[in-house]
């Protein structure tokens, strides 16, 4: 999956000192973020970190209490109407009319954007082609799969030709095949000139799609960079093994604890044990010898770079499943 968007001089999103309070809760606390055009930016954070408030502020659904926020150079507080002409917004669930065809859904939304009948039909045809839905365009939406509905929902956000598309957890509830299809559609949109800012609970999704990952906690940006840069910030390599016998997991965890620099993390459902290590591949033979001498068995064992899940845990102190 290759994203080939090219960056331009004006950032697509530029926030400085952004603040927003709800009663006693400080949702945004001096947030600073500059996102270059021509890319996918993924915003991650634990529950209550402020990421949804940030997205709603960009979408002009909330007015910030302080700081500045610009979308494609347009001030969100001074010219919200122009910002709304610049963005598209897709929520967590497909909001399409099942009793209409896919083409009719898109034409209706295009008309709401002010297109003439002719230009609405042309825009709907273009979007159906971009999303690989041309063959299904004249079928009723009630016959669509979940993945097709999500792609059509994206199309409804695209039919107004937005410069910036805001996606709030776009693949929530989709099966793996539908998720990959939607990833391909998002990638095609970026390659055709649409910038994307998304929130997601799937760190694999951020790893696959995002040129830049931004991690927010307590209303502030605590880290940002490419997925590779953030993995480097997590520091240490990780030894990962999968046990053959669940009964041997405690012994294997003890062996990894002896070579690791933190307590091992154990996932009984997958029989996986991981531990950060210093020395990378130099430590692996020691662990393998200890496992062999103890007469234990593993399906596989290897050294790898940290995942975005582990970066998230290191930076926020919360595992991703709790954050989601």
ZAGUGU-320780 format. One record per residue (C-alpha): residue number from 1; residue in three letters; x, y, z. Coordinates in steps of 0.05 Angstrom, whole numbers, plus 5000, padded with zeros to 4 digits. Layout:
N
{k=NUM; r=ALA; x=X; y=Y; z=Z}
...
% end
This chain:
324
{k=1; r=UNK; x=5000; y=5000; z=5000}
{k=2; r=UNK; x=5035; y=5063; z=4976}
{k=3; r=UNK; x=5014; y=5134; z=4989}
{k=4; r=UNK; x=5043; y=5183; z=4940}
{k=5; r=UNK; x=5012; y=5249; z=4960}
{k=6; r=UNK; x=5058; y=5309; z=4954}
{k=7; r=UNK; x=5064; y=5361; z=5009}
{k=8; r=UNK; x=5051; y=5435; z=4996}
{k=9; r=UNK; x=5074; y=5497; z=5032}
{k=10; r=UNK; x=5009; y=5512; z=5071}
{k=11; r=UNK; x=4996; y=5461; z=5128}
{k=12; r=UNK; x=4929; y=5428; z=5122}
{k=13; r=UNK; x=4919; y=5434; z=5197}
{k=14; r=UNK; x=4956; y=5483; z=5242}
{k=15; r=UNK; x=4940; y=5489; z=5316}
{k=16; r=UNK; x=4977; y=5531; z=5367}
{k=17; r=UNK; x=4960; y=5534; z=5441}
{k=18; r=UNK; x=4891; y=5505; z=5428}
{k=19; r=UNK; x=4848; y=5499; z=5490}
{k=20; r=UNK; x=4777; y=5475; z=5506}
{k=21; r=UNK; x=4745; y=5463; z=5573}
{k=22; r=UNK; x=4680; y=5428; z=5591}
{k=23; r=UNK; x=4663; y=5448; z=5663}
{k=24; r=UNK; x=4720; y=5423; z=5705}
{k=25; r=UNK; x=4749; y=5380; z=5649}
{k=26; r=UNK; x=4806; y=5409; z=5608}
{k=27; r=UNK; x=4795; y=5372; z=5542}
{k=28; r=UNK; x=4849; y=5410; z=5503}
{k=29; r=UNK; x=4906; y=5441; z=5542}
{k=30; r=UNK; x=4950; y=5484; z=5497}
{k=31; r=UNK; x=4952; y=5433; z=5441}
{k=32; r=UNK; x=5004; y=5447; z=5386}
{k=33; r=UNK; x=5002; y=5409; z=5320}
{k=34; r=UNK; x=5023; y=5424; z=5249}
{k=35; r=UNK; x=5003; y=5373; z=5196}
{k=36; r=UNK; x=5033; y=5382; z=5126}
{k=37; r=UNK; x=4988; y=5374; z=5066}
{k=38; r=UNK; x=4993; y=5312; z=5022}
{k=39; r=UNK; x=4989; y=5258; z=5074}
{k=40; r=UNK; x=4949; y=5217; z=5124}
{k=41; r=UNK; x=4954; y=5239; z=5196}
{k=42; r=UNK; x=4931; y=5190; z=5249}
{k=43; r=UNK; x=4911; y=5217; z=5317}
{k=44; r=UNK; x=4916; y=5168; z=5375}
{k=45; r=UNK; x=4903; y=5175; z=5449}
{k=46; r=UNK; x=4871; y=5142; z=5510}
{k=47; r=UNK; x=4799; y=5154; z=5528}
{k=48; r=UNK; x=4791; y=5227; z=5549}
{k=49; r=UNK; x=4856; y=5248; z=5517}
{k=50; r=UNK; x=4823; y=5302; z=5475}
{k=51; r=UNK; x=4827; y=5272; z=5405}
{k=52; r=UNK; x=4753; y=5273; z=5391}
{k=53; r=UNK; x=4748; y=5345; z=5418}
{k=54; r=UNK; x=4805; y=5363; z=5371}
{k=55; r=UNK; x=4770; y=5333; z=5310}
{k=56; r=UNK; x=4704; y=5365; z=5328}
{k=57; r=UNK; x=4740; y=5432; z=5334}
{k=58; r=UNK; x=4770; y=5424; z=5265}
{k=59; r=UNK; x=4701; y=5407; z=5238}
{k=60; r=UNK; x=4674; y=5472; z=5268}
{k=61; r=UNK; x=4626; y=5432; z=5313}
{k=62; r=UNK; x=4660; y=5462; z=5374}
{k=63; r=UNK; x=4690; y=5531; z=5384}
{k=64; r=UNK; x=4757; y=5531; z=5420}
{k=65; r=UNK; x=4765; y=5572; z=5483}
{k=66; r=UNK; x=4835; y=5596; z=5465}
{k=67; r=UNK; x=4892; y=5588; z=5417}
{k=68; r=UNK; x=4891; y=5588; z=5341}
{k=69; r=UNK; x=4869; y=5535; z=5292}
{k=70; r=UNK; x=4874; y=5539; z=5216}
{k=71; r=UNK; x=4851; y=5489; z=5163}
{k=72; r=UNK; x=4887; y=5499; z=5096}
{k=73; r=UNK; x=4905; y=5569; z=5120}
{k=74; r=UNK; x=4833; y=5587; z=5140}
{k=75; r=UNK; x=4820; y=5609; z=5211}
{k=76; r=UNK; x=4768; y=5563; z=5241}
{k=77; r=UNK; x=4739; y=5615; z=5289}
{k=78; r=UNK; x=4738; y=5673; z=5240}
{k=79; r=UNK; x=4713; y=5638; z=5178}
{k=80; r=UNK; x=4679; y=5572; z=5198}
{k=81; r=UNK; x=4635; y=5571; z=5137}
{k=82; r=UNK; x=4695; y=5571; z=5090}
{k=83; r=UNK; x=4726; y=5515; z=5132}
{k=84; r=UNK; x=4663; y=5474; z=5124}
{k=85; r=UNK; x=4670; y=5481; z=5048}
{k=86; r=UNK; x=4741; y=5454; z=5055}
{k=87; r=UNK; x=4728; y=5391; z=5096}
{k=88; r=UNK; x=4689; y=5326; z=5093}
{k=89; r=UNK; x=4670; y=5288; z=5156}
{k=90; r=UNK; x=4654; y=5213; z=5163}
{k=91; r=UNK; x=4634; y=5186; z=5232}
{k=92; r=UNK; x=4642; y=5117; z=5261}
{k=93; r=UNK; x=4580; y=5088; z=5228}
{k=94; r=UNK; x=4556; y=5089; z=5156}
{k=95; r=UNK; x=4502; y=5142; z=5148}
{k=96; r=UNK; x=4471; y=5123; z=5082}
{k=97; r=UNK; x=4399; y=5113; z=5059}
{k=98; r=UNK; x=4385; y=5038; z=5049}
{k=99; r=UNK; x=4323; y=5049; z=5006}
{k=100; r=UNK; x=4364; y=5087; z=4954}
{k=101; r=UNK; x=4418; y=5063; z=4907}
{k=102; r=UNK; x=4490; y=5081; z=4919}
{k=103; r=UNK; x=4489; y=5130; z=4861}
{k=104; r=UNK; x=4425; y=5163; z=4887}
{k=105; r=UNK; x=4456; y=5172; z=4955}
{k=106; r=UNK; x=4517; y=5207; z=4926}
{k=107; r=UNK; x=4475; y=5250; z=4879}
{k=108; r=UNK; x=4431; y=5272; z=4937}
{k=109; r=UNK; x=4491; y=5293; z=4979}
{k=110; r=UNK; x=4523; y=5329; z=4919}
{k=111; r=UNK; x=4458; y=5368; z=4909}
{k=112; r=UNK; x=4461; y=5388; z=4983}
{k=113; r=UNK; x=4531; y=5414; z=4970}
{k=114; r=UNK; x=4501; y=5459; z=4916}
{k=115; r=UNK; x=4516; y=5419; z=4853}
{k=116; r=UNK; x=4470; y=5424; z=4793}
{k=117; r=UNK; x=4435; y=5360; z=4772}
{k=118; r=UNK; x=4486; y=5349; z=4717}
{k=119; r=UNK; x=4548; y=5362; z=4760}
{k=120; r=UNK; x=4518; y=5321; z=4817}
{k=121; r=UNK; x=4511; y=5261; z=4770}
{k=122; r=UNK; x=4583; y=5271; z=4746}
{k=123; r=UNK; x=4610; y=5277; z=4817}
{k=124; r=UNK; x=4573; y=5214; z=4839}
{k=125; r=UNK; x=4601; y=5175; z=4780}
{k=126; r=UNK; x=4672; y=5198; z=4795}
{k=127; r=UNK; x=4667; y=5179; z=4868}
{k=128; r=UNK; x=4637; y=5111; z=4853}
{k=129; r=UNK; x=4695; y=5098; z=4806}
{k=130; r=UNK; x=4747; y=5121; z=4857}
{k=131; r=UNK; x=4718; y=5074; z=4910}
{k=132; r=UNK; x=4710; y=5014; z=4865}
{k=133; r=UNK; x=4634; y=5016; z=4870}
{k=134; r=UNK; x=4614; y=5030; z=4798}
{k=135; r=UNK; x=4586; y=4961; z=4786}
{k=136; r=UNK; x=4544; y=4966; z=4850}
{k=137; r=UNK; x=4525; y=5039; z=4840}
{k=138; r=UNK; x=4454; y=5025; z=4816}
{k=139; r=UNK; x=4438; y=4972; z=4868}
{k=140; r=UNK; x=4398; y=4989; z=4931}
{k=141; r=UNK; x=4444; y=5002; z=4990}
{k=142; r=UNK; x=4407; y=4950; z=5032}
{k=143; r=UNK; x=4441; y=4897; z=4988}
{k=144; r=UNK; x=4511; y=4924; z=5004}
{k=145; r=UNK; x=4561; y=4890; z=5051}
{k=146; r=UNK; x=4585; y=4928; z=5112}
{k=147; r=UNK; x=4650; y=4945; z=5077}
{k=148; r=UNK; x=4614; y=4971; z=5016}
{k=149; r=UNK; x=4569; y=5015; z=5060}
{k=150; r=UNK; x=4629; y=5045; z=5094}
{k=151; r=UNK; x=4661; y=5060; z=5027}
{k=152; r=UNK; x=4597; y=5093; z=5004}
{k=153; r=UNK; x=4596; y=5133; z=5068}
{k=154; r=UNK; x=4666; y=5156; z=5051}
{k=155; r=UNK; x=4641; y=5174; z=4982}
{k=156; r=UNK; x=4586; y=5218; z=5012}
{k=157; r=UNK; x=4641; y=5256; z=5048}
{k=158; r=UNK; x=4682; y=5261; z=4984}
{k=159; r=UNK; x=4629; y=5282; z=4935}
{k=160; r=UNK; x=4639; y=5355; z=4953}
{k=161; r=UNK; x=4713; y=5347; z=4935}
{k=162; r=UNK; x=4741; y=5365; z=5004}
{k=163; r=UNK; x=4813; y=5386; z=5014}
{k=164; r=UNK; x=4813; y=5352; z=5082}
{k=165; r=UNK; x=4774; y=5289; z=5101}
{k=166; r=UNK; x=4762; y=5277; z=5175}
{k=167; r=UNK; x=4751; y=5203; z=5192}
{k=168; r=UNK; x=4730; y=5183; z=5261}
{k=169; r=UNK; x=4749; y=5109; z=5271}
{k=170; r=UNK; x=4730; y=5093; z=5199}
{k=171; r=UNK; x=4737; y=5017; z=5203}
{k=172; r=UNK; x=4703; y=5003; z=5269}
{k=173; r=UNK; x=4663; y=4938; z=5265}
{k=174; r=UNK; x=4689; y=4917; z=5197}
{k=175; r=UNK; x=4716; y=4848; z=5182}
{k=176; r=UNK; x=4790; y=4843; z=5160}
{k=177; r=UNK; x=4773; y=4840; z=5085}
{k=178; r=UNK; x=4728; y=4901; z=5088}
{k=179; r=UNK; x=4779; y=4938; z=5129}
{k=180; r=UNK; x=4833; y=4926; z=5077}
{k=181; r=UNK; x=4785; y=4949; z=5022}
{k=182; r=UNK; x=4772; y=5013; z=5059}
{k=183; r=UNK; x=4846; y=5024; z=5070}
{k=184; r=UNK; x=4856; y=5018; z=4995}
{k=185; r=UNK; x=4800; y=5069; z=4983}
{k=186; r=UNK; x=4831; y=5118; z=5032}
{k=187; r=UNK; x=4900; y=5109; z=5000}
{k=188; r=UNK; x=4870; y=5122; z=4931}
{k=189; r=UNK; x=4837; y=5186; z=4957}
{k=190; r=UNK; x=4904; y=5212; z=4984}
{k=191; r=UNK; x=4939; y=5196; z=4919}
{k=192; r=UNK; x=4885; y=5237; z=4883}
{k=193; r=UNK; x=4899; y=5298; z=4926}
{k=194; r=UNK; x=4854; y=5292; z=4988}
{k=195; r=UNK; x=4888; y=5300; z=5056}
{k=196; r=UNK; x=4863; y=5255; z=5112}
{k=197; r=UNK; x=4862; y=5262; z=5187}
{k=198; r=UNK; x=4836; y=5201; z=5223}
{k=199; r=UNK; x=4826; y=5176; z=5293}
{k=200; r=UNK; x=4831; y=5101; z=5302}
{k=201; r=UNK; x=4831; y=5048; z=5356}
{k=202; r=UNK; x=4870; y=5000; z=5311}
{k=203; r=UNK; x=4944; y=5016; z=5315}
{k=204; r=UNK; x=4956; y=4970; z=5257}
{k=205; r=UNK; x=4912; y=5017; z=5217}
{k=206; r=UNK; x=4956; y=5077; z=5236}
{k=207; r=UNK; x=5018; y=5036; z=5218}
{k=208; r=UNK; x=4989; y=5018; z=5150}
{k=209; r=UNK; x=4959; y=5085; z=5130}
{k=210; r=UNK; x=4992; y=5142; z=5165}
{k=211; r=UNK; x=5051; y=5183; z=5142}
{k=212; r=UNK; x=5048; y=5218; z=5210}
{k=213; r=UNK; x=5023; y=5193; z=5276}
{k=214; r=UNK; x=5004; y=5241; z=5331}
{k=215; r=UNK; x=4993; y=5216; z=5402}
{k=216; r=UNK; x=4951; y=5261; z=5447}
{k=217; r=UNK; x=4945; y=5253; z=5523}
{k=218; r=UNK; x=4912; y=5301; z=5573}
{k=219; r=UNK; x=4896; y=5350; z=5518}
{k=220; r=UNK; x=4968; y=5357; z=5493}
{k=221; r=UNK; x=5010; y=5326; z=5438}
{k=222; r=UNK; x=5061; y=5282; z=5474}
{k=223; r=UNK; x=5093; y=5252; z=5412}
{k=224; r=UNK; x=5089; y=5255; z=5337}
{k=225; r=UNK; x=5128; y=5229; z=5278}
{k=226; r=UNK; x=5127; y=5174; z=5226}
{k=227; r=UNK; x=5110; y=5105; z=5252}
{k=228; r=UNK; x=5184; y=5086; z=5245}
{k=229; r=UNK; x=5206; y=5147; z=5284}
{k=230; r=UNK; x=5158; y=5133; z=5341}
{k=231; r=UNK; x=5180; y=5060; z=5344}
{k=232; r=UNK; x=5252; y=5085; z=5351}
{k=233; r=UNK; x=5230; y=5130; z=5409}
{k=234; r=UNK; x=5205; y=5068; z=5446}
{k=235; r=UNK; x=5277; y=5048; z=5449}
{k=236; r=UNK; x=5289; y=4975; z=5459}
{k=237; r=UNK; x=5279; y=4915; z=5415}
{k=238; r=UNK; x=5230; y=4862; z=5437}
{k=239; r=UNK; x=5237; y=4786; z=5443}
{k=240; r=UNK; x=5172; y=4753; z=5426}
{k=241; r=UNK; x=5155; y=4679; z=5431}
{k=242; r=UNK; x=5094; y=4635; z=5425}
{k=243; r=UNK; x=5089; y=4576; z=5472}
{k=244; r=UNK; x=5068; y=4508; z=5447}
{k=245; r=UNK; x=5038; y=4487; z=5514}
{k=246; r=UNK; x=4998; y=4537; z=5555}
{k=247; r=UNK; x=5021; y=4501; z=5619}
{k=248; r=UNK; x=5093; y=4522; z=5603}
{k=249; r=UNK; x=5077; y=4596; z=5598}
{k=250; r=UNK; x=5097; y=4613; z=5670}
{k=251; r=UNK; x=5165; y=4580; z=5662}
{k=252; r=UNK; x=5177; y=4614; z=5595}
{k=253; r=UNK; x=5158; y=4681; z=5624}
{k=254; r=UNK; x=5208; y=4671; z=5680}
{k=255; r=UNK; x=5263; y=4657; z=5630}
{k=256; r=UNK; x=5247; y=4719; z=5589}
{k=257; r=UNK; x=5244; y=4761; z=5653}
{k=258; r=UNK; x=5317; y=4741; z=5665}
{k=259; r=UNK; x=5340; y=4770; z=5598}
{k=260; r=UNK; x=5292; y=4828; z=5593}
{k=261; r=UNK; x=5293; y=4898; z=5623}
{k=262; r=UNK; x=5219; y=4899; z=5643}
{k=263; r=UNK; x=5169; y=4847; z=5665}
{k=264; r=UNK; x=5145; y=4804; z=5607}
{k=265; r=UNK; x=5076; y=4816; z=5579}
{k=266; r=UNK; x=5035; y=4752; z=5572}
{k=267; r=UNK; x=4975; y=4741; z=5527}
{k=268; r=UNK; x=4946; y=4674; z=5547}
{k=269; r=UNK; x=4895; y=4674; z=5489}
{k=270; r=UNK; x=4950; y=4673; z=5437}
{k=271; r=UNK; x=5004; y=4640; z=5482}
{k=272; r=UNK; x=5048; y=4700; z=5466}
{k=273; r=UNK; x=5101; y=4727; z=5513}
{k=274; r=UNK; x=5140; y=4791; z=5498}
{k=275; r=UNK; x=5194; y=4829; z=5535}
{k=276; r=UNK; x=5237; y=4890; z=5518}
{k=277; r=UNK; x=5312; y=4875; z=5517}
{k=278; r=UNK; x=5378; y=4911; z=5512}
{k=279; r=UNK; x=5426; y=4882; z=5461}
{k=280; r=UNK; x=5375; y=4860; z=5410}
{k=281; r=UNK; x=5396; y=4796; z=5374}
{k=282; r=UNK; x=5456; y=4787; z=5421}
{k=283; r=UNK; x=5408; y=4768; z=5477}
{k=284; r=UNK; x=5367; y=4719; z=5437}
{k=285; r=UNK; x=5416; y=4660; z=5440}
{k=286; r=UNK; x=5417; y=4665; z=5516}
{k=287; r=UNK; x=5341; y=4659; z=5519}
{k=288; r=UNK; x=5341; y=4601; z=5469}
{k=289; r=UNK; x=5393; y=4562; z=5509}
{k=290; r=UNK; x=5355; y=4572; z=5574}
{k=291; r=UNK; x=5290; y=4548; z=5542}
{k=292; r=UNK; x=5326; y=4487; z=5514}
{k=293; r=UNK; x=5360; y=4470; z=5580}
{k=294; r=UNK; x=5292; y=4474; z=5615}
{k=295; r=UNK; x=5263; y=4424; z=5565}
{k=296; r=UNK; x=5209; y=4473; z=5543}
{k=297; r=UNK; x=5179; y=4481; z=5474}
{k=298; r=UNK; x=5160; y=4542; z=5433}
{k=299; r=UNK; x=5127; y=4550; z=5365}
{k=300; r=UNK; x=5173; y=4608; z=5348}
{k=301; r=UNK; x=5218; y=4660; z=5380}
{k=302; r=UNK; x=5247; y=4723; z=5349}
{k=303; r=UNK; x=5273; y=4793; z=5361}
{k=304; r=UNK; x=5234; y=4850; z=5329}
{k=305; r=UNK; x=5225; y=4925; z=5333}
{k=306; r=UNK; x=5170; y=4950; z=5379}
{k=307; r=UNK; x=5100; y=4957; z=5351}
{k=308; r=UNK; x=5059; y=5020; z=5354}
{k=309; r=UNK; x=5019; y=4986; z=5410}
{k=310; r=UNK; x=5082; y=4982; z=5452}
{k=311; r=UNK; x=5101; y=5054; z=5434}
{k=312; r=UNK; x=5031; y=5075; z=5457}
{k=313; r=UNK; x=5040; y=5037; z=5523}
{k=314; r=UNK; x=5108; y=5068; z=5535}
{k=315; r=UNK; x=5085; y=5139; z=5522}
{k=316; r=UNK; x=5016; y=5138; z=5555}
{k=317; r=UNK; x=5023; y=5084; z=5607}
{k=318; r=UNK; x=4960; y=5050; z=5581}
{k=319; r=UNK; x=4955; y=4988; z=5536}
{k=320; r=UNK; x=4917; y=5000; z=5472}
{k=321; r=UNK; x=4858; y=4956; z=5490}
{k=322; r=UNK; x=4843; y=4999; z=5551}
{k=323; r=UNK; x=4854; y=5062; z=5511}
{k=324; r=UNK; x=4805; y=5039; z=5457}
% end
